[in-house]
Amino acid sequence: MEMENDNKSILDQIINNHQAEEVAKLDAVEIITNLFGELDERERDVLTRRFGLGGNKKETLEEIGKIHKLTRERIRQIETSSIKRLRQLENLDNYLSGLKNIIINLLEEHGGLMEREYLFNNLVNFSIGGGKSGDSEIKHKCHFDFLISKLLRDEFEAIGDSECFKESFKLKYQSLEHLEALAKELLEKIQEIKKIFATEELVNLSKELPTYKGNEEKFSPAGNLDISGILNSELFKEKFDVINGNKVIYSILQAAKKIEQNKFGFWGINDWREIKPKTINDKIYLILKNSGKPMHFAEIDEKINQISFDKKKANAATVHNELILDEKYILVGRGLYGLKEWGYQKGTVVDVIEKIMIDSGRSLSREEIINKVLGQRMVKKATINLALMNRDKFEIVDDGKYKIKNNNSAAE
């Protein structure tokens, strides 16, 4: 049993044992509050304003200078000297050792590289739990950013907006060569196949690429950290076991510059309309495609605004107009629309019955017709029965089945 505990990561032990004192050592706000006790009041205020640590936006040197009646250059000097003073504290490691070990643990399990926001999301989840959101979450992320980029830069290195990756953090001496190579191969493969992928599909595709096959041990580091707490979404469910077992690949997906995940959990190129919808029509299509069933135009409008693809608000009249004008949407009931690619056909119920009879090539019973029409239209059976009474279009043959009147293509 002792060996089992030895094999557990520091983070596993903290979380499993719920050691409040240790968990507090991961709380960036708590850490900085304690650290800033080593500074005077002006130094604390300058750093708090400069890095947005009070929960407000980051302030410029000039803005802070006006408050303190000092030049922007003097504020810059105070900022620099205050950070230097914190970095030279003899007891700095007492404040930061717990957090430093957790970040090392997280980065190692992700292959040494994590996209900035993805790393912060993990840290927020482990330090204050997944229930926090909004202003509290933003505030904690600002604190983590300050600690990692200003006080822990001997261990971790910030990566700017590079050719392959978005802004990220990596272990100081981590080689990125194999990570960049896989990101490039994956991007080329997605562009070649020209389709969107679920996470599991993209993970499996990554494992077929030359870089992965040639460096498999580098993409499979030891560790069993559970990151499922950051993967919750109201719109889709990720397979936690797939991501937990392939953290390096998943970290590359998060960090890769031109690869993005849409609101419904599918991955593709960041400028594809199915990944980042640009128009109201794009949003309608995405909503319908991912619902998998027809929806009322007012419900589509509500869903677009609920998901909030961007800051633009939709309205029901505009949504309805797009649905009417675009042939890829089919009216299948009162205000209900489906996608043509699902097999729906345009036209009235009479038109649908006629098309069904032509496609079947034979006469059909009332029950067969009703079942087939209900696959095309969300109408009452009485409406279908009424349409079948159209004697200009349909007639009943000797066995009680229906056929198109005077149409030799619908054989008895």
C-alpha positions as CSV (number, residue, x, y, z in Angstrom):
1,M,0.0,0.0,0.0
2,E,2.9,2.3,0.8
3,M,4.3,1.7,-2.7
4,E,1.0,2.6,-4.3
5,N,1.0,6.0,-2.5
6,D,4.6,6.6,-3.6
7,N,3.6,6.2,-7.2
8,K,0.8,8.8,-6.9
9,S,1.6,12.3,-8.1
10,I,1.7,15.1,-5.5
11,L,-1.5,16.4,-6.9
12,D,-3.2,13.1,-6.6
13,Q,-2.3,12.9,-3.0
14,I,-3.5,16.4,-2.3
15,I,-6.8,16.0,-4.0
16,N,-7.5,12.5,-2.7
17,N,-6.7,13.4,0.9
18,H,-8.4,16.8,0.7
19,Q,-5.6,18.4,2.6
20,A,-7.0,21.9,3.0
21,E,-3.6,23.4,3.9
22,E,-2.0,21.9,0.8
23,V,-4.8,22.8,-1.5
24,A,-4.5,26.4,-0.3
25,K,-0.9,26.3,-1.6
26,L,-2.3,25.9,-5.1
27,D,-4.7,28.9,-4.8
28,A,-2.9,31.7,-6.8
29,V,-4.9,34.5,-5.1
30,E,-4.0,33.2,-1.6
31,I,-0.3,32.8,-2.7
32,I,-0.1,36.3,-4.0
33,T,-1.9,37.8,-1.0
34,N,0.7,36.2,1.2
35,L,3.6,37.1,-1.0
36,F,2.5,40.8,-1.3
37,G,2.8,41.0,2.5
38,E,6.5,41.3,1.8
39,L,6.0,44.5,-0.2
40,D,5.0,48.0,0.9
41,E,1.6,49.4,0.1
42,R,2.6,51.3,-3.0
43,E,4.5,48.3,-4.5
44,R,1.4,46.2,-3.9
45,D,-0.9,48.7,-5.6
46,V,1.4,49.1,-8.6
47,L,1.6,45.4,-9.2
48,T,-2.1,44.8,-8.6
49,R,-3.1,47.4,-11.1
50,R,-0.4,46.6,-13.6
51,F,-1.4,42.9,-13.8
52,G,-5.1,43.2,-13.2
53,L,-4.8,41.3,-9.9
54,G,-7.7,43.1,-8.3
55,G,-10.2,41.6,-10.8
56,N,-10.1,44.7,-13.1
57,K,-8.4,45.3,-16.4
58,K,-4.7,45.7,-16.5
59,E,-3.7,49.4,-16.2
60,T,-1.0,51.2,-18.2
61,L,2.1,52.8,-16.6
62,E,0.6,56.2,-17.4
63,E,-2.8,55.4,-15.7
64,I,-1.1,54.2,-12.6
65,G,1.3,57.2,-12.6
66,K,-1.6,59.6,-12.5
67,I,-3.0,57.9,-9.5
68,H,0.3,58.0,-7.6
69,K,1.4,61.3,-9.1
70,L,4.5,59.8,-10.5
71,T,6.0,59.5,-14.0
72,R,5.3,56.4,-16.1
73,E,9.1,55.6,-16.0
74,R,9.0,55.7,-12.2
75,I,6.1,53.3,-12.1
76,R,8.0,51.0,-14.5
77,Q,10.9,51.1,-12.1
78,I,8.7,50.3,-9.1
79,E,7.1,47.4,-11.0
80,T,10.6,46.0,-12.0
81,S,12.1,46.4,-8.5
82,S,9.0,44.9,-6.8
83,I,9.2,41.8,-8.9
84,K,12.9,41.5,-8.4
85,R,12.4,41.8,-4.7
86,L,9.8,39.0,-4.7
87,R,12.1,36.8,-6.8
88,Q,15.0,37.3,-4.3
89,L,13.0,36.4,-1.2
90,E,14.8,33.7,0.8
91,N,11.5,32.1,1.6
92,L,10.0,32.3,-1.9
93,D,10.1,28.6,-2.3
94,N,7.9,28.2,0.8
95,Y,5.2,30.2,-1.1
96,L,5.6,28.6,-4.5
97,S,6.9,25.0,-4.1
98,G,3.4,23.4,-4.1
99,L,2.2,25.3,-7.1
100,K,5.6,24.8,-8.9
101,N,5.4,21.0,-8.4
102,I,1.8,20.9,-9.7
103,I,2.6,22.9,-12.8
104,I,5.7,20.6,-13.5
105,N,3.4,17.6,-13.0
106,L,0.8,18.9,-15.4
107,L,3.3,19.9,-18.0
108,E,5.1,16.6,-17.9
109,E,1.9,14.6,-18.4
110,H,1.1,16.8,-21.3
111,G,4.4,16.3,-23.0
112,G,6.0,19.5,-21.7
113,L,3.8,22.0,-23.4
114,M,0.3,23.4,-22.6
115,E,-1.6,26.2,-24.3
116,R,-1.9,29.2,-21.9
117,E,-5.6,29.2,-21.3
118,Y,-5.7,25.4,-21.2
119,L,-3.0,25.4,-18.4
120,F,-4.9,28.0,-16.5
121,N,-8.2,26.1,-16.8
122,N,-6.5,23.0,-15.3
123,L,-4.9,25.1,-12.5
124,V,-8.2,26.8,-11.6
125,N,-10.0,23.4,-11.5
126,F,-7.4,21.9,-9.2
127,S,-7.0,24.8,-6.9
128,I,-10.5,26.2,-6.5
129,G,-12.7,23.5,-8.1
130,G,-14.7,23.3,-11.3
131,G,-17.7,25.2,-9.8
132,K,-16.1,28.6,-10.0
133,S,-16.8,30.8,-13.1
134,G,-17.0,34.3,-14.3
135,D,-15.1,37.0,-12.5
136,S,-13.6,34.6,-9.9
137,E,-12.2,32.4,-12.6
138,I,-10.8,35.4,-14.6
139,K,-9.2,36.8,-11.4
140,H,-7.5,33.4,-10.6
141,K,-6.2,33.2,-14.1
142,C,-4.6,36.6,-13.9
143,H,-2.9,35.5,-10.6
144,F,-1.6,32.3,-12.2
145,D,-0.3,34.3,-15.2
146,F,1.7,36.6,-12.9
147,L,3.1,33.8,-10.8
148,I,4.3,31.7,-13.7
149,S,5.5,34.4,-16.0
150,K,7.1,36.7,-13.4
151,L,8.2,34.5,-10.4
152,L,8.6,31.0,-11.9
153,R,10.4,31.8,-15.1
154,D,13.4,29.8,-14.2
155,E,11.3,26.6,-14.4
156,F,8.8,27.6,-17.2
157,E,9.1,29.4,-20.4
158,A,6.4,31.4,-22.2
159,I,5.9,30.8,-25.9
160,G,4.6,33.7,-27.9
161,D,2.4,33.5,-31.0
162,S,4.6,31.1,-33.0
163,E,4.2,29.4,-36.4
164,C,2.8,26.2,-34.9
165,F,1.4,27.2,-31.5
166,K,-0.8,29.8,-29.8
167,E,0.5,31.4,-26.6
168,S,1.6,28.6,-24.4
169,F,3.9,27.6,-21.5
170,K,6.5,24.9,-21.6
171,L,9.0,23.3,-19.3
172,K,12.2,25.4,-19.5
173,Y,14.3,22.8,-21.3
174,Q,11.6,21.0,-23.2
175,S,12.3,20.3,-26.8
176,L,9.4,21.2,-29.1
177,E,10.7,19.6,-32.2
178,H,8.5,16.4,-32.2
179,L,5.5,18.4,-30.9
180,E,5.8,20.9,-33.7
181,A,6.2,18.1,-36.3
182,L,3.1,16.3,-35.2
183,A,1.1,19.6,-35.2
184,K,2.2,20.3,-38.8
185,E,1.4,16.7,-40.0
186,L,-2.0,16.8,-38.3
187,L,-2.8,20.2,-39.8
188,E,-1.9,19.0,-43.3
189,K,-4.0,15.8,-42.8
190,I,-7.1,17.7,-41.7
191,Q,-6.7,20.0,-44.7
192,E,-6.3,17.0,-47.0
193,I,-9.3,15.1,-45.7
194,K,-11.5,18.2,-45.5
195,K,-13.8,17.1,-42.8
196,I,-14.4,17.8,-39.1
197,F,-13.5,15.2,-36.4
198,A,-14.7,14.2,-33.0
199,T,-11.9,14.3,-30.4
200,E,-11.5,10.5,-30.4
201,E,-11.3,10.4,-34.2
202,L,-8.6,13.1,-34.3
203,V,-6.6,11.3,-31.5
204,N,-6.7,8.1,-33.5
205,L,-5.7,9.9,-36.7
206,S,-2.7,11.5,-34.9
207,K,-1.5,8.0,-33.9
208,E,-1.3,7.0,-37.6
209,L,1.1,9.9,-38.5
210,P,4.8,9.3,-39.0
211,T,6.0,11.6,-36.2
212,Y,3.8,9.8,-33.6
213,K,5.0,6.4,-34.8
214,G,8.6,7.5,-34.7
215,N,8.4,9.0,-31.2
216,E,5.7,7.0,-29.5
217,E,7.4,7.0,-26.1
218,K,7.5,10.8,-26.1
219,F,3.8,11.0,-26.6
220,S,3.1,8.5,-23.8
221,P,4.6,10.0,-20.6
222,A,3.9,8.3,-17.3
223,G,1.1,9.7,-15.0
224,N,-2.6,9.2,-14.4
225,L,-3.8,12.7,-13.6
226,D,-7.5,13.0,-14.1
227,I,-8.3,16.2,-16.0
228,S,-12.0,15.5,-16.6
229,G,-13.0,18.4,-14.4
230,I,-12.1,20.9,-17.1
231,L,-13.8,19.0,-19.9
232,N,-17.5,19.6,-19.0
233,S,-19.7,21.2,-21.6
234,E,-23.4,21.8,-21.8
235,L,-23.4,21.1,-25.6
236,F,-21.4,17.9,-25.9
237,K,-19.7,15.1,-23.8
238,E,-16.1,14.3,-24.3
239,K,-14.7,10.8,-23.7
240,F,-12.7,11.5,-20.5
241,D,-10.8,8.2,-20.7
242,V,-9.6,9.0,-24.3
243,I,-8.3,12.4,-23.3
244,N,-6.8,11.2,-20.0
245,G,-5.0,8.5,-21.8
246,N,-3.7,10.8,-24.6
247,K,-2.9,14.0,-22.9
248,V,0.0,14.9,-25.1
249,I,-2.0,14.7,-28.3
250,Y,-4.9,16.5,-26.7
251,S,-2.5,19.3,-25.5
252,I,-1.2,19.7,-29.1
253,L,-4.8,20.0,-30.3
254,Q,-5.4,22.8,-27.7
255,A,-2.1,24.5,-28.6
256,A,-2.0,24.1,-32.4
257,K,-2.4,27.5,-34.0
258,K,-4.8,26.7,-36.9
259,I,-6.7,23.7,-35.4
260,E,-9.8,24.6,-33.4
261,Q,-12.7,22.9,-31.7
262,N,-16.2,24.2,-32.4
263,K,-19.0,24.7,-29.8
264,F,-20.3,21.1,-30.4
265,G,-16.9,19.4,-29.8
266,F,-15.8,18.9,-33.4
267,W,-12.3,19.8,-34.6
268,G,-11.2,21.3,-37.9
269,I,-9.4,24.3,-39.4
270,N,-10.0,27.5,-37.5
271,D,-11.4,29.4,-40.5
272,W,-13.8,26.7,-41.6
273,R,-17.5,27.8,-41.3
274,E,-18.3,24.6,-39.4
275,I,-15.7,25.5,-36.8
276,K,-16.1,29.3,-36.6
277,P,-19.5,30.2,-38.2
278,K,-19.4,33.7,-39.8
279,T,-23.0,34.3,-40.9
280,I,-26.5,33.7,-39.4
281,N,-26.9,30.9,-42.0
282,D,-23.7,29.2,-40.9
283,K,-25.0,29.2,-37.3
284,I,-28.5,27.9,-38.4
285,Y,-26.8,25.0,-40.2
286,L,-24.5,24.1,-37.3
287,I,-27.5,24.2,-34.8
288,L,-29.6,21.9,-37.0
289,K,-26.7,19.5,-38.0
290,N,-25.8,19.0,-34.3
291,S,-29.4,18.6,-33.1
292,G,-29.8,15.7,-35.5
293,K,-33.5,16.5,-35.9
294,P,-35.9,19.2,-37.3
295,M,-36.3,22.3,-35.1
296,H,-38.8,25.2,-35.0
297,F,-37.3,28.4,-36.3
298,A,-37.9,30.2,-33.0
299,E,-36.1,27.4,-31.2
300,I,-33.1,27.7,-33.6
301,D,-33.0,31.4,-32.9
302,E,-33.1,30.8,-29.1
303,K,-30.3,28.2,-29.4
304,I,-28.1,30.6,-31.5
305,N,-28.3,33.3,-28.8
306,Q,-27.9,30.8,-26.0
307,I,-24.7,29.3,-27.5
308,S,-23.4,32.8,-28.3
309,F,-21.0,32.0,-31.2
310,D,-20.0,35.7,-31.1
311,K,-21.4,39.0,-29.8
312,K,-24.0,39.2,-32.6
313,K,-27.6,38.6,-31.5
314,A,-30.0,36.6,-33.8
315,N,-33.7,37.3,-34.2
316,A,-36.5,34.9,-35.1
317,A,-37.6,36.8,-38.2
318,T,-34.0,36.8,-39.7
319,V,-33.6,33.1,-38.9
320,H,-37.0,32.3,-40.5
321,N,-36.1,34.2,-43.6
322,E,-32.8,32.3,-44.1
323,L,-34.6,29.0,-43.7
324,I,-37.1,29.9,-46.3
325,L,-34.6,31.2,-48.9
326,D,-31.9,28.5,-48.7
327,E,-32.6,25.2,-50.4
328,K,-30.6,23.2,-48.0
329,Y,-33.3,23.7,-45.4
330,I,-36.7,21.9,-45.8
331,L,-40.0,22.8,-44.2
332,V,-41.2,19.6,-42.6
333,G,-44.0,20.8,-40.3
334,R,-45.6,24.0,-39.0
335,G,-42.5,26.2,-38.6
336,L,-40.3,23.1,-38.4
337,Y,-37.2,22.8,-40.6
338,G,-34.8,20.0,-41.3
339,L,-31.7,19.6,-43.6
340,K,-32.1,18.5,-47.2
341,E,-28.9,16.3,-46.6
342,W,-31.0,14.2,-44.2
343,G,-33.1,13.1,-47.1
344,Y,-36.0,15.5,-46.8
345,Q,-37.7,16.7,-50.0
346,K,-39.3,20.0,-50.8
347,G,-43.0,20.3,-51.5
348,T,-46.5,19.7,-50.1
349,V,-47.6,16.4,-48.5
350,V,-49.2,15.5,-51.9
351,D,-45.8,16.2,-53.6
352,V,-44.0,14.0,-51.0
353,I,-46.5,11.1,-51.5
354,E,-46.1,11.3,-55.2
355,K,-42.2,11.2,-54.9
356,I,-42.5,8.3,-52.5
357,M,-44.6,6.3,-54.9
358,I,-42.4,7.1,-57.9
359,D,-39.3,6.0,-55.9
360,S,-40.9,2.8,-54.7
361,G,-41.9,1.7,-58.2
362,R,-45.0,0.0,-57.0
363,S,-48.4,0.5,-55.4
364,L,-48.3,1.1,-51.6
365,S,-50.7,0.4,-48.8
366,R,-52.1,3.3,-46.7
367,E,-49.9,2.3,-43.8
368,E,-46.8,2.2,-45.9
369,I,-47.5,5.6,-47.3
370,I,-48.2,7.1,-43.8
371,N,-44.9,5.7,-42.4
372,K,-42.8,7.0,-45.3
373,V,-44.5,10.4,-45.2
374,L,-43.9,10.7,-41.5
375,G,-40.2,10.2,-42.2
376,Q,-40.4,13.3,-44.4
377,R,-42.9,15.5,-42.7
378,M,-44.0,16.1,-39.1
379,V,-47.7,16.1,-39.8
380,K,-50.8,14.4,-38.5
381,K,-52.0,11.2,-40.0
382,A,-55.3,12.9,-40.9
383,T,-53.4,15.3,-43.1
384,I,-51.8,12.4,-45.0
385,N,-55.2,10.7,-45.3
386,L,-56.7,13.9,-46.7
387,A,-53.9,14.1,-49.3
388,L,-54.5,10.6,-50.4
389,M,-58.1,11.6,-51.2
390,N,-56.8,13.7,-54.0
391,R,-58.3,11.8,-56.9
392,D,-56.5,13.9,-59.5
393,K,-53.2,12.5,-58.2
394,F,-53.9,9.1,-56.7
395,E,-56.2,6.1,-57.2
396,I,-56.9,2.9,-55.4
397,V,-56.2,-0.4,-57.1
398,D,-57.9,-3.8,-56.6
399,D,-55.9,-4.8,-53.6
400,G,-56.7,-1.6,-51.7
401,K,-53.3,-0.1,-52.3
402,Y,-52.6,3.3,-53.8
403,K,-50.8,4.3,-57.0
404,I,-50.3,7.5,-59.0
405,K,-53.2,8.0,-61.4
406,N,-52.4,7.5,-65.0
407,N,-48.7,7.0,-64.2
408,N,-47.2,3.8,-65.7
409,S,-44.0,4.2,-63.6
410,A,-46.0,3.1,-60.5
411,A,-46.7,-0.5,-61.4
412,E,-49.2,-2.6,-59.7
